């Protein structure tokens, strides 16, 4: 049985140490010359349209070189970020309940 090293980079989706980094992040990148390293795509605010946009990008540009598992992990990360955002919005709009001691 062969063991490998796990990557701790936040941009790595599969946690396997290699050079395949295609990820969804919710903040600006701080890399040297990001215009050459990253391609920024503005996603629609609708969750379904965003998934369609990700599918179209994968079909046109990345489908030949990247495994399907990476595409699945990307969608899972987007779903997780969307669910967190919805929870924050629900907590923000909920009225605060005061209890007097």
N, C-alpha and C positions, 0 to 999 in steps of 0.2 A: 504494500500500500504506500502510495507516494503522497507526501504532504506538501502543501504549497504555502506561500505567504499571502496574507490578506492585506489589501491596500487600505490605508486609512484616509485617503484623499476624499474630501466631501463631494467632489465632482465625479467620482467613479460610482457607477450604478451597480455593477456586478460584484464589487469588492475583490476582484481578482486583479493582481498587479500586472497590468499590461498598458498599452498605449491607446486603448479605446475609451475615450471620454466623450460621450454624447449625453448631455444631461440637461435637466430643467432646473434653473435656479431662480430665486426671487429677489436677487440683489445684483448690483453692478459688479463687474469683474475688475480685479486689480492686477492685471497681467501686463507684461511689457508688450506693447504693440498689439492690443486686442483685436484690432481690425483684421490682422492677418491670422489670428488664432481662432476667433469665434465668429459665428454668424448670428446676428441678433434677429429674431423674428418676433414681431408684435402679435400676440395671440388675441383673438376676440374674447370678450368677457363671458360669452356663452360657453358652457362646458362642452356641449355636444359639438359646436363648431370648432372648438379648440382641438378636440380629438380628431376631427376630420382634417384639420390643418396639419396635425402631426402625421397622420396617415399619408397625406399627399406629399409632405416633405420626405418621408421615408421612402415612398415609392419612386419619387423622381431622383433623389440625390444619393440616398444612403443604402438602398436595398441590396445592391450588389456586394458590398464589402462588409456589412455588419450583420450579426446574427439576429434572429427574430426575438431571442430572449431579451436583448437590449431594448428593443422597441416596446416589449411588454413591460419592462421595468420602468421605462420613461412614462408610460401611461399610468402605472401605479403611483409613481411619484407625483404626477399631476393630480391624480385623484386624492392623494393624501393632503397635498397643499390646499386643494379646493375644500376638502372637508374641514381642515383646520380654520380656514377663512370663514366658512359658514358658522362654525361654532363660536368664533370670536364675534361675528355679527349678531348672533343670537344672544350671547351674553351681554353685549353692549345695549341691545334694544330692550332687554328684560328689565323690568322695574326693580329697583332695589327694595328689599324688604327689611324693615328696621325692627329690631326686637329691643324693647326697653327692659332694663334690669332694675 
